Amino acid sequence: MNFCVLGSGSKGNAILVESGSTSLLIDAGFSGKELRRRLALIDRSPQDINAILISHEHGDHISGAGVLSRQLSLPVYANNGTHQAAEKRVGCLHKRAEFETGTAFTFDGLTIHPFRICHDTADPVGFVISDDTHSLCCCTDTGRITGLIRQRARQCQALILEANYDPQMLADSPYPPSIQQRIRSGQGHLANGEAARFLAELAETSSLQQVVLAHLSRVNNRPELVYNRIQEEIIPSQTDFSLSIAMQEQPTRLFRL
């Protein structure tokens, strides 16, 4: 299994997952043109993609889904709540495919398990993508780590996890109090410390090989702050996984499990 975070942040999110001859795009929050450009940077073509999965209806996760679906004749998978909330933004789809949150389904040899997360949208989900050998957990845009998220992440060899903000930077930011409160809430985003403590827990209870931290705020976070916070919680010699940070401007490398 291979995966790449094509970009992550408030201006757009998309993740490519490959196994065998199947390629999935988790979220499509960039324009069709920009997604094509980013795929080319990792030597991939839009024609390689077989389907799009949508986690929730915010624009930074769906803005390119409609155009890609129409141009490439791709099915777009989401739960009913997300489809309804995204309908005006994405327009007509080549194929509207629906899953039920909490119920696993198969697509071209991959098992996809959407699970509930905590965000201020209609029915937000994370995903566990599995083939016969490996599993990847994608969990961004959640305001807190739940028991269900813990259960899903422990099953996997790779994890894409949100580390959105540094609390002091958020408090000092130009954001009005209402926006700051939304971000800090249980339906908002994860702070660096929450992500770090979760990784420390997983370091003791899982078989993770690769962690990619995603959705860093350009206003309220810095990569060095994320790394420093994780080092406060985890002794590097006691972890078995590699750690990377996904950025807004460019794709990560292609990770192989």
C-alpha positions as CSV (number, residue, x, y, z in Angstrom):
1,M,0.0,0.0,0.0
2,N,1.2,3.5,-0.9
3,F,-0.2,6.8,0.2
4,C,0.6,10.5,-0.2
5,V,-0.9,13.6,1.4
6,L,-1.2,15.8,-1.7
7,G,-1.7,18.9,0.5
8,S,-3.3,19.6,3.9
9,G,-4.6,22.8,5.5
10,S,-7.4,25.3,5.5
11,K,-6.9,26.0,1.7
12,G,-7.3,22.4,0.6
13,N,-6.9,18.8,1.5
14,A,-6.5,15.6,-0.5
15,I,-4.9,12.2,0.1
16,L,-4.0,9.6,-2.5
17,V,-4.1,5.9,-1.5
18,E,-2.9,3.1,-3.7
19,S,-2.9,-0.7,-3.4
20,G,-2.4,-3.0,-6.4
21,S,-4.3,-1.5,-9.3
22,T,-6.7,0.5,-7.2
23,S,-6.2,4.2,-6.4
24,L,-8.5,6.2,-4.1
25,L,-8.6,10.0,-3.5
26,I,-9.7,10.8,0.0
27,D,-11.2,14.3,-0.2
28,A,-10.7,16.7,-3.1
29,G,-10.3,20.1,-1.7
30,F,-8.3,21.7,-4.5
31,S,-9.3,22.7,-8.0
32,G,-9.2,20.1,-10.7
33,K,-6.2,21.9,-12.2
34,E,-4.3,22.0,-8.9
35,L,-5.0,18.4,-8.1
36,R,-3.6,17.4,-11.5
37,R,-0.5,19.5,-10.9
38,R,0.1,17.9,-7.5
39,L,-0.4,14.4,-8.8
40,A,2.1,15.1,-11.5
41,L,4.7,16.0,-8.8
42,I,4.6,12.4,-7.6
43,D,4.4,10.9,-11.1
44,R,0.8,10.0,-10.9
45,S,-2.1,10.8,-13.3
46,P,-5.7,11.7,-12.6
47,Q,-6.6,8.8,-14.8
48,D,-5.1,6.4,-12.2
49,I,-7.9,7.3,-9.7
50,N,-10.8,5.0,-9.4
51,A,-13.0,6.7,-6.8
52,I,-13.2,9.7,-4.5
53,L,-14.1,9.4,-0.8
54,I,-15.4,12.4,1.1
55,S,-15.0,12.9,4.8
56,H,-17.2,15.9,5.3
57,E,-18.6,18.9,3.3
58,H,-16.3,21.8,4.2
59,G,-15.0,23.5,1.1
60,D,-11.3,22.7,1.8
61,H,-12.3,19.0,1.4
62,I,-14.8,19.0,-1.5
63,S,-14.1,22.0,-3.8
64,G,-12.7,19.8,-6.6
65,A,-14.8,16.7,-6.1
66,G,-17.5,17.6,-8.6
67,V,-15.3,18.6,-11.5
68,L,-13.1,15.6,-11.1
69,S,-16.1,13.2,-10.9
70,R,-17.5,14.7,-14.1
71,Q,-14.2,14.9,-16.0
72,L,-12.9,11.5,-15.1
73,S,-16.2,9.6,-14.7
74,L,-15.5,8.8,-11.1
75,P,-17.9,7.7,-8.3
76,V,-18.0,9.9,-5.3
77,Y,-18.5,8.1,-2.0
78,A,-20.0,9.8,1.1
79,N,-22.7,9.3,3.6
80,N,-26.1,10.7,3.0
81,G,-25.7,13.7,5.4
82,T,-22.5,14.7,3.7
83,H,-23.9,14.3,0.2
84,Q,-26.9,16.4,1.0
85,A,-24.8,19.1,2.6
86,A,-22.2,19.2,-0.2
87,E,-24.7,19.1,-3.1
88,K,-24.8,22.8,-3.9
89,R,-21.0,23.0,-3.8
90,V,-20.1,20.0,-5.9
91,G,-23.0,20.0,-8.4
92,C,-23.9,17.0,-10.5
93,L,-21.7,14.0,-10.0
94,H,-20.9,11.2,-12.5
95,K,-22.0,8.7,-9.8
96,R,-23.3,9.5,-6.3
97,A,-22.3,6.5,-4.2
98,E,-23.4,6.2,-0.6
99,F,-22.0,4.5,2.5
100,E,-23.3,4.2,6.0
101,T,-21.1,5.6,8.8
102,G,-19.7,2.8,10.9
103,T,-20.3,0.1,8.2
104,A,-17.4,-1.2,6.2
105,F,-17.7,-1.7,2.5
106,T,-15.4,-3.0,-0.3
107,F,-14.2,-1.3,-3.5
108,D,-11.9,-3.0,-6.0
109,G,-10.2,-5.3,-3.4
110,L,-9.9,-2.6,-0.7
111,T,-12.0,-2.6,2.5
112,I,-13.1,0.9,3.5
113,H,-14.4,1.5,7.0
114,P,-15.8,5.0,7.6
115,F,-16.0,5.9,11.3
116,R,-17.5,8.8,13.2
117,I,-15.3,11.7,14.2
118,C,-16.2,15.0,16.0
119,H,-16.5,18.1,13.8
120,D,-19.1,20.7,13.1
121,T,-20.5,19.2,10.0
122,A,-23.5,17.0,9.0
123,D,-21.9,13.6,9.5
124,P,-18.1,13.7,9.5
125,V,-16.0,10.6,9.2
126,G,-12.5,9.3,9.3
127,F,-11.5,6.3,7.2
128,V,-9.6,3.0,7.6
129,I,-8.4,1.7,4.3
130,S,-7.2,-1.9,4.3
131,D,-5.9,-4.4,1.8
132,D,-4.9,-8.0,2.6
133,T,-1.7,-6.8,4.4
134,H,-1.8,-3.2,5.6
135,S,-4.2,-0.6,6.9
136,L,-4.1,3.2,6.8
137,C,-6.2,5.4,9.2
138,C,-7.1,8.9,8.1
139,C,-8.3,11.1,11.0
140,T,-8.3,14.8,10.4
141,D,-10.8,17.6,11.4
142,T,-11.8,16.2,14.7
143,G,-12.2,18.2,17.9
144,R,-11.3,15.4,20.2
145,I,-9.9,11.8,20.3
146,T,-12.7,9.4,21.1
147,G,-12.6,5.8,22.1
148,L,-13.7,4.8,18.6
149,I,-10.8,6.8,17.0
150,R,-8.4,5.0,19.4
151,Q,-9.8,1.7,18.4
152,R,-9.6,2.3,14.7
153,A,-6.1,3.8,14.8
154,R,-4.6,0.9,16.8
155,Q,-5.5,-1.5,14.0
156,C,-3.3,0.3,11.4
157,Q,0.3,0.5,10.3
158,A,-0.1,4.1,9.1
159,L,-1.9,7.1,10.5
160,I,-2.7,10.5,9.1
161,L,-3.7,12.7,12.1
162,E,-4.6,16.3,12.6
163,A,-2.3,18.6,14.6
164,N,-4.1,21.9,13.9
165,Y,-3.0,24.5,16.4
166,D,-0.8,25.7,19.2
167,P,-3.0,27.0,22.0
168,Q,-0.9,30.1,22.7
169,M,-0.7,31.1,19.0
170,L,-4.4,30.7,18.7
171,A,-5.0,32.9,21.8
172,D,-2.7,35.5,20.3
173,S,-4.1,35.2,16.8
174,P,-6.3,37.9,15.0
175,Y,-9.2,35.4,15.0
176,P,-12.3,36.7,16.9
177,P,-13.2,35.0,20.1
178,S,-16.1,33.1,18.4
179,I,-13.8,31.5,15.9
180,Q,-11.2,30.7,18.5
181,Q,-13.9,29.0,20.6
182,R,-15.0,26.9,17.6
183,I,-11.5,25.7,16.9
184,R,-10.9,24.8,20.6
185,S,-14.3,23.0,21.0
186,G,-14.9,19.3,20.9
187,Q,-16.4,19.8,17.4
188,G,-13.4,21.8,16.1
189,H,-9.8,20.8,15.7
190,L,-7.0,19.1,17.6
191,A,-4.3,21.0,19.4
192,N,-0.7,19.9,19.2
193,G,-0.7,18.6,22.7
194,E,-3.8,16.4,22.1
195,A,-2.2,14.9,19.0
196,A,1.1,14.3,20.8
197,R,-0.6,12.6,23.8
198,F,-2.5,10.3,21.4
199,L,0.7,9.4,19.6
200,A,2.4,8.6,22.9
201,E,-0.5,6.3,23.7
202,L,-0.3,4.6,20.3
203,A,3.5,4.2,20.6
204,E,2.7,1.7,23.5
205,T,-0.4,0.0,22.1
206,S,-0.1,-0.2,18.3
207,S,2.1,-1.4,15.5
208,L,2.4,1.9,13.7
209,Q,5.1,2.3,11.0
210,Q,4.3,5.7,9.7
211,V,2.6,8.8,11.1
212,V,1.8,11.9,9.0
213,L,0.6,15.0,10.9
214,A,-1.8,17.1,8.9
215,H,-4.0,20.2,8.7
216,L,-1.6,22.5,10.5
217,S,-2.9,26.0,10.7
218,R,-0.9,28.5,8.8
219,V,-1.9,31.2,11.3
220,N,-1.9,29.3,14.6
221,N,0.9,26.7,14.2
222,R,4.4,26.0,13.1
223,P,6.1,22.6,12.3
224,E,8.8,23.1,15.0
225,L,6.1,23.6,17.6
226,V,4.5,20.3,16.7
227,Y,7.8,18.5,16.8
228,N,8.7,20.1,20.2
229,R,5.4,19.1,21.7
230,I,5.7,15.5,20.5
231,Q,9.2,15.3,22.0
232,E,7.8,16.4,25.3
233,E,5.4,13.3,25.2
234,I,7.5,10.7,23.4
235,I,11.1,9.6,23.7
236,P,12.2,9.0,20.1
237,S,14.1,5.9,21.0
238,Q,10.9,4.3,22.4
239,T,8.9,4.7,19.1
240,D,8.9,2.4,16.2
241,F,7.1,4.7,13.7
242,S,8.5,7.4,11.4
243,L,7.0,10.9,11.7
244,S,6.4,13.4,8.9
245,I,4.4,16.6,8.6
246,A,2.1,17.4,5.6
247,M,2.1,20.9,4.4
248,Q,-0.3,23.1,2.5
249,E,1.9,24.1,-0.4
250,Q,3.2,20.7,-1.7
251,P,2.7,17.0,-1.5
252,T,4.5,14.7,0.9
253,R,6.6,12.0,-0.5
254,L,4.9,8.8,-1.5
255,F,4.9,6.5,1.6
256,R,5.1,2.8,1.1
257,L,3.9,0.2,3.7
